[in-house]
Every structure is written in C-alpha cells, then in structure tokens.
Amino acid sequence: MSRVDPFQSSPVTRRSVLGGAVAAGALTAQQASAAPDSSGGNRGRPTSTTVASDVMTEIYEEVKTPYRYGPVLETPPDAELVDSPSVFRHQGRWYMVHLVFREEGYETRLASSPNLLDWTPEGTILPFRSGAWDQKQAAGYIALQDTEWAGSAELGTHDGRYWMSYLGGPDPGYEGGPLSVGVASTTTPGEPVPWVRRDAPVLGPDDPDTRYWERSKLFKSHVVRDPEARLGARFVMYYNATGAGGYGNETIGMAVSDDMVSWRRYGEAPVVVPDEWHGIALCGDPQVVRIGDVWVMFFWNTIDYEPNGRFDSFACSYDLVNWTRWSGPKLTSSTKPWEAAQATKPWVIKHDGVVYHFYNAQWRSGVQSIGLATSADLRGESTGPIRVSASHTYESDSPQALVDGVVADEPRWTAFNSPNTVDWVQLDLERPRRISGLTLHLYDDGGGVRPPRQMFVEHLRGRYFEQVTGAWWDPAGPRPGANTVTFDAVHTKALRVHFIHQEGGNQNTGIGIYSGATEIELG
C-alpha cells in the first residue's frame, strides 16, 4: 500500500522497519504542515508526525533486553560514581567513553573490551583543566557513530578527526552552576590521552537564541550525521536541558550544524518531554540510531510516584523532528539489587545478533556501576530453579519461600524455636554464576521473630564455603524489610546467608528471639 514519504513528493511503498513487507496500513504516516527550518522558514517538505503503534511494538520487540548480565564497570577507587556510558568500536576493539564524578566535578574516561562484557579502565580523556570555561565539569559523549542498527558501531570523522560533545562548566558540585555544551576532537579515539577542546562552549544557557526550556543547564548531548541534510545541515545534536530557576524539569531539544563547531538551535519547543508532569519530571541522555526507515531515540525518563520511577525508554521518528513516544513496557526495570535504586542513561547497540543495553545501575545504598542488559541469556540464568535449604526451619515455614518471587509476609522462612545461636540458609544454583550482592527481606512479627543481631554471607569455593570480601550492608544493621549487601563479585554455585539471632540456642529454646525472612534477590 502506498504511503507518502516525508522527504519525497511522490508516494513510495514502505517496508517493515526490520526488513520485509508489512501489512497494509502498518506504517501509517500522517501528513502535516511543512517542517520549518531552524530560522523559522519553510523548507517545503512534508513530515510524518506519528509512527503507528504496531511499528512501535515491532521496534520494542527488536530492542528489548530482558536478561540482566550485571555490572560491567565499577566506580573506580578515586571517584564517587561512574556514569553515562557510550560505546563504540575502533580497530577491532570495543571502547566505552564514560564519566566519573570526583573532586566535585565530572571528568571523562576511557575503558576497553574485547567482547563487550569484560572492561578494562584505560585512562582520562577529558580531565579537569584549571582556569578554563570547563575547569570543573567535562562530561563527554561520542559523536558521529555509525547509526545503522546492527552496523559497524564505529565512529565517523569530520575534517579528518573523531569528535565528541560534552557537558562543561567552571563550577564545582554535582552538575553545579551553569552548564554548556562543548566539543572536542582527536585522531586517536582508542588511546587514553586528552582530546583537543575549544576555548569556549558551542551552546550555552545565555546564548541570544536560547529557548525558555534551556536557560539554566544543558546536559548530555548526542550528535549524529544526516547524510541527506533533511534539516538543512549535515549534523544534528540532541540534548537535554533545564529552564530558568535551576534544577527541575528536563526536556530534550535539538540543534544543527555544518561544521561541528557553529551550532544553531532548531525549533522553539523540546522534541521529547517526560511521560508525566508530576513532581520532578525528567527525560534526557538521548542516543539516536536508525532501524530501517525509522529513527529511534533511546533516553531515560522519570515517573516520580512509581516504585520503579527512573527507567530507560525510546521514541521513534521518520523526520528527526517529530517523535512518537513508546508507551509500553519499560526497557529497564530495576529488577536486581545492583540496579534497585535506578537503571537509567542508555547506550544500546546490536552486535552479532545480540542487543547490548548499557546503563547506570545504582544500588539502594548509592553505590553505582555501569550495568548491562542483553537480548540473549549470556549467563545461562534463564532456566533452572534455585534450591534452598536451611540449618533449621520452623515447622510451618519453608526455606523455598525465599525464592518464590513474593516479598509478602507469607509464605516465609523462620528459624523459630531453633536450638542454634546462629542459623543459615543455603541457595544452590543449577549452574555457577557471577554474583556481587543480594537483597534480603527480613521478617518481623513483633514477638519471637525479629531481625538478627548480625548477618554475613559465604560463597562455595571448591568444596568449602568462604566468607565474601568487601561486604557493605545497607542499612548498616539488620532492619525489617529490605537489607542489601554488595560484595566483591564471586563466581559460585552456592551461597549461604548466616543469621546471628538476637536470642536463641539451647539455653532459650522456645522463648528466644529468632531470625526470619520472606525473600532473597540475587544481584
């Protein structure tokens, strides 16, 4: 069935965004008024304003990553957090540009990997520089990457150099002071050496053409090359920003350029806004790829009144200007302890048939890493039950209740009436896996079952159990409800959690205060 292509005057037959013909009407394109150029003129090109719901579903099925691989890059010892990954391929190796927050500001660093799974820190590429406009904030994001879905993932060049855009500013603090967009370039993107920066930002909150929604801070940006110059320029930048009045609602807008240095804003309004304007409404950190004839923007969003209120999503467009929001399942959902606080700021690529979704993963304790979710089960964890046993279980309880996916008070495991002062529960896995923490939901009935005095975790190493190292509990002491522990990652087939009862053992059998729990979630 013929539809109107937004960039041609004659009808064309659209095809499935993933290849192959689609049913009649599957790619409905609504005709709208001609898209204005950045100066407010009329380019005379019709534009689609909506991507049909079945196409959006098709895109979701292509990009979803239900399998949680785990943290792949931890916060380094000299920093408070690691942040905002962007991943590319260069000379046969994978690289990740990412941020660290240290000494009250952002720097940009480089990591490398042979396989997208095992990452090695390499060094700093945008360091602090005293006296410059960006002396305390330099948060970089790669530019001009091959946008073809399942393509090379390599960086393109302009004027013989590789480019990035970055968030910059002179003031210390977490995203402190006014923030602007700068650009930097290099001839060696795979080497951990400083990139060359300009002496002034290319976009800022005080520019003469600044729009109402960006008069405070300009955050993450992503620059793509548009070979067809649909918007009258070769390069298109998307970035999130906040308006006057400081920290608050964030929206995503755009600018265009012919030389990567001189940028002009495009349109008056943001092109993507948060799902709901309820409390603090945020959306940002855009990454743009192209799947067939559909542009896809990955970004993160907030719905502040939901338990999983910070998550990654996507929008689709035929013309780079009008974006249709996905309203179905979230791309990230904070399902594991190591991402329980938030799972946001996406970078998504497809390689060798597998989709890799990198993002910020934060424990409830605030500890942050770069997490990875995939479209395939790379750990082999999707099948096989966890078998739970215990040193003592009260007659009406069950240790298997700890892995039934239900946090409610029943069913549960308790050690009520145990003859022991210390009891344990053991989780036996069908196959070894990497584990770097867990969340334990403790039960408190106000009487004979209360949180223990103390807990510790062991892992099976060879034939014997050993205590994990680097354990950090949140909260510091056992409390009713969720208790999360992070520790140095282990590769094991079994874990034991030990509970030191408040009172119990042979001297107080039946009248002591024993431990209990309703669920254990592995990280």
N, C-alpha and C positions, 0 to 999 in steps of 0.2 A: 504494500500500500504506500502511495507517495505521501511524503511529508515535506514541509518547507525547511530546507537547511538554513540556519540563521545567518550564514555568511555567503549564500548564493541566492540569486534571484530566481533560479529555476528549481522545480521540485526534484528531490532525489529520494531514493529508497534507502531508509535507514536499516541497519542490521543490528543484531544483538551486540551489546557492548562487549560481550565475551566471545564474539565470533558466531557466525551462522545467522540465518534469517530469524526474525521474531514474528510472532503473530500480529495480524493487522491491529493497529491501534496501540501496540505495546509501548511505542515510543512517541506518544503524543507530544507535539511541540506547539505551544501556544504562540500565536503571532502577537507581537507587541509593537509599540512605537519604536522608531529607530533609536539605537543606543547613542547617547551623547558622547562626544569625546571629552577629554579632560578639561578643555576650555569652555565646555558648555555648548559647543556646536553640534551639528548633526551629520553623522558620517553616512547616513542613508542606508544603513544595514539593519534589516530586521533582526530581532533577537528572541530566543526562546526564554520564557520566564519560568517554566515548570518542567521538571523531569518527572515522568509518570511513576506512580507508586510501584508498579511491577518492575520497572527498571531499577528503582532504588533497592528493592528487595534482591534483585539479581546482583547488584553491587555488594550488598551486605553479605550475601552468601559467598561471594568471591573473597572478601577481605576479612571476614571474621576469624578470630584466633582463640578458640575455646580452651586451648591447652596452656597451662601456666608452666613455663620452663623454670622460672626462678630468677633471682638476682644474678646479673652477669657482670656488673661493675659496682664495687662497693665505694662508699665515701672514703677518700684517702686519709691517712692519719693527720695530715697537716691542714685539713679542711673541716668545715661543719656539715657540709652536704654536697652531694653530686647531683647534677641537674641537666635537663634538656638535651637528650641525645639527638644527633643527626648522623646518619650512617651512609658511607659511600664506598665504592670500590676503586682501587688505583693500582695499576701494575700487578694485578693478580692477587692483591691482598685487600682485606676489609679494614676500614678505618672508622672510628667514631669521634666526631668532634662533640665535646660535652663541656658543661660548666662545672666549676667548683665555687662555693662560697667560702671565702676565708678572709681574715683580717678586715671584716666589714665591707666586703665587696666581691663582685664576680670577676673571675678570670676564666679563660678558655683553654682547655687542654685537649690532647690527642691520645687516643688509645688504638690498638691494632689487634686484628684477629685473623687466623687462617680459615675460620669456619663459621663466623657469626655467633658462636657460642662461648668461646674461651677468649677473654680480652686481657690485653697487657697494657698498662699505662705507659705512655711514651714521653710526655713532657708538655710544657706550656707553650701555646702558640699565640695567645693574646694576654700578655702579662700586664700587671699594673705599670703605669709609667707616670712618674711624678711631674706635675706641672702642666699636663695635657688636659684637654677638654674631657677625656675619658680616663682620668687618672685612677679612679676607684671602681669603675664599672666597665667591663669589657666582655660581654656575653655573646659569643659568636655562633652562627648557624650557616651551614654550607649553602652555596648558591649555584645555579645553572647546572644542576644534576640532570641526567637523562630522566625525563618524566614518564617515559613509556613503562607501563606496568609490566613486570617481569622482564624488563630490559636490562641494560648493562649496569645500571646504578652508578656509572662513572660520572665524574664532573666534566662539564664542558669548559671551554676557555673563551675569554674575550681579550682582544689585544695581546694574545699570547700568554695570558696569565689566568690562574684559577682564582675564584672570588668567594668571599663570604660577606654577609651583612651581620651587624652586631648591635646589641643594646649597649649604649655607652652613657657615662655621666661622670661628673667630678666629685660627687658627694658620697661619703661612706654610708653604710647601713644596708639593710636588706631592701634592694631596689630603692635606695634613698635618693631624695632630691629629684629635680627634673631629669628625664631620661630621653635620649635621642637615638637615632639610627645612624651608625657609621658603616663604612665599607672598608674592606682590607683585601689584599691580594698576595699571591705567591706563585713561584714557579715549581715549588716542591711540596705539594699538599700532603705527602706521606712522611715528611720529616718533621720532628718536633722542634722546629725553630720558629721564632716570631714572624708573623705575617706583616707586610708593609701596610701601615694605616695612613689615612689622610689626617691633616691637621684640624679638620672641622667636620661636624656631622653633615650628612646629606639630607636628613629630615629631622625636624625638631618641633617641640610644642609651641615655640614662639615664632615660627615662620609666618610670613604675611598671609599665606594661603591655608594656614592651619584651620581645621574644621572643629566644630563645637565639641565633638566627642573625643578629641585627641589633644586637648590643651594642657595636659598635666604630664603624662608619661607615655612614651612609645616603647613597646616591649618587643617580643620576639618577632622577627621578620623572616620571610622565605621568598627568594627571588627565583622565578622560572623564566626560561626563554620561550617566546612565542614566535616561531619562525614565520608565521603568516601575518604578524603585526596586526592582529584583529582590532586592537585598541589604539592603533596609530603609533606603536612603539615596539621595539624588539624585546624589552624586558618588562616583566610585571612583578611587583612586590606586594605581598600581603603581610599585614602586621596587626597586632592587637594594641590597643591604647586605652587610656582613661581620659575623661574630660576634666574640666576645671573643678577644683575642690579637693584634689588629691585622690587617694586610693578609694576605689569604688567600683562601679560597673565597668567592665571591659568589653569592647566590641572589636570586630575585625574589619579593617578597611584596606584600601589599595592605593598604589601609586605606580607610575610607569616611567621608563627611561630609555634612551637610545644608546647610552654610553656607560651605564652602571655608576655614574657619578652625579649627573644632574637629573634629579627626580622631580616629577610634577604629580600632584595629587589627582586622583581620578574620581569624579563624582562627589557629591556632598554628604551622602549618608553612608553608614557602615554597610558592608555587604553580608555580614553574618553577625547576628546578635544572640545573646543567651536564650536558652529554652524558655525560661520564665523570669519575669522581672519581679522577683520575690526576695526581699532582703538584699544580700550582696549577690549580684548577678555577674558572672564572669564567663567569657569564652575567649580562647586565644591559642597561641602556639600553632599556627597553621602550617601544614605541609601539603603540597599540591602535586598530584600525579595524574596521568591520563590513562583511562581504561577504555579502549576502543574510541568512540567519539564522545565520551563523557569525561569531563574534568572532575576529579574527586579531591575534595579538601578534607584532610583529617585535622581535627582540632580537639581541644578539651573544653569541657563545659561544667557548669555547676547548677544544681537544683538544691538549695541550701537546706530545705526541710526534709530531704530524703536521707536515710541512713548511708547510702552509697551516693552521696551528693556531688562528688567530683569524679569525672569519668571522661573517657575519650569517645568521640562520635565522628560523624562525617556529613558532608553536604556535597551535592552534585550540580554541575552546570554544563551547558553547551557553549557558553559565550564568555566565560571567565568573569562575568559581572553579576548575573542573576543566579543565585544559589538556592537549591531546594534542600531543606534540612531533612535528615533521616530521623524518623520518629519511633523507630522500633527498638529492639534490644540494644543495650549499651555495648560498646566494643571492649571496655574494661569494666570490671565489676567488683574489685576489692574482695575477691573470694579467698585469698590466702593471708596468713598472718603477716607476711612480709610486705603486703600491699594493703593492709587493713585500713589505714588512715586515708590513703588516696592512691589512685592509679591513673596518672594524667601525663600530658605533654607528649604526644605520639610522634614516632617516626616509623613508617610502615613500608616495607619493601617485599617483593616476591622474588625468590631465587630458587632455581631447580625445583619448581613446583610447590614450594613451601612459603607461606606468608610469615614474615617475622615482624612482630609489633613490639618495638622498644618504647619504654615509657618510664617516668618517675614512679618508683614504688616506695611507699613510706609505711613503716610500722606505726602502731599507735604511740609508741614511745618517741616518735620523731626521727628515728634512725632512717636514713634514706639511701636507696641504691638505684641503679638503672635495672629495671626489670624487663623480662622478655616473655611474651606470649606467642604461640605459634598455631598454625592451622593444622599441623600434624603432631601426633603424640611422640615427640622426640625422646622423652624419658621412659616410654613404655609404662605409663602410670594409669592409663585409661581403663584397664581391666584388672581384675584380681582383688579379692577382698582383703581387708586388714583384720587379722585375728587378734583379739585382745584377751589377755589373761591377767590374773592378779594374785598377790600373795594371800589376800583374804578378801572375801566378798560377803556382805550381809545376805541372808537367805532370800530376801525378797528383791534384791537388786541384781544387776548384771554388768560385768565389765564391757560386754559388747555394745552396751548402750552408749559408750563413749565415742563411737564412730558411726552412729546411725544418722548423722546429719541434723539432729534435733537438739537444740540448746535448752529446751524447756525442762522443768524440774523432774519430769517423768517421761520416759524411763531414765534411770541413773545408775551410777555405781557408788557405793559407800563401803567403808571398812568398819562399819558399826559393829561393836562387840568383838573386835579383833583382839587376840592375845598379844599382839605386837605393838611396840612403841613406834616402829617405822613400817609402813607398808608400801608396796609398789604396784603399778600396773604396767604391763608389757605389751607393746604393739609389734606384732610380727607381720612384715610385709611380704607379699608374694615374690618380690624381686628387690634387690638393693636399689636405693635411690638417694639422691642428694637432698639433705635436709639441713636447714640453717636456723630453725626455730620452730616454735609451736605456740598455740594459744590454748590455754586450759580454762574451762569454765567451771569454777568451784561452786559447790552446793553448800547452802547454809540453811538449816531448818530451825535455827534459834535454840536448839536443845543439844542433842547428843552428836550432831554432825555440824562441824564448823570448819572454816579454813584452817589448814595446818599451821604449825609454827614456822615451818620452812619446807621448801621443795628443792630437789635437784634432779638433773637429767643425766642418764647414761646412754651410751650407744654401744651396739655389739661390734667389737673389733676382733676379727678372727673367731676364737672360741670364747672370749671373755668380754664382759661389759666394762667399759671405761667411762668415767665422767667426762662430759663435754667440756671444752675450754671456751673461754671468752663469754661466759653466760652473763646476760644482762636482763634483769626482770623489770617489767612494768605492769603494775606498781612494784615498788621495791620489796614490799612484804605482802604475803598472800592476803587477798581480799575476796569477798563474794563476787561472783561474776567472772568477767574475762581477765585472765592473767597471762601476759605474753612474755616469752623469753626468746631472745636472739642469742645465737652462739656461733662459734667458728664452724663453718659448713663441714658436715660429715657425709660419707657415702656408706650407707649401712642398710642392713636388712631388718634391724630391730632396735627399738628404743624402750627404755624404762624410765618412768617418772616415779620418784620416791617422795613419800609424804611423811613428814615427822609430825605425829599427832600432837594436838595441844595437851591431851591427857589420854592415857590408854596403856595397854600392855597387861601383863599377868597380874600386876598389883591392883588394877582398876577395871578388870573385865566387867562389862555391862554397865558401868557407871562413869566411864570416861567420856572424853570429847574426841571424836574420831573425824577423819577426813572423808570427803566425797566430792564427786564431780559429775557433770552432766554431758560434757562433750570435750573432745580433743581435736584440734585442727592443726595439721602439719603444715609447715612452711618450707 
